Amino acid sequence: MEMSQGRNNYLGFLRMEAGQKARLDLVVCTYFYLDH
């Protein structure tokens, strides 16, 4: 139980990190698109 709970938390953390990176990439792309 402990192990699977920790793994789920870790996967959720990775998913959250990936989401933040995707948003950052989107902001950067939008900025460059509007800048040119």
C-alpha positions, 0 to 999 in steps of 0.5 A: 500500500505504502509503495503504490501510494508513493508511486502514484504521488511520484507520477502525479508530481511528474505529470504536474512538472510536465504540465508546467513545462508545456505551459511555459513552452506555450507562453514562449511560443506565443511570445515569439509569435506575437513578437514577429 
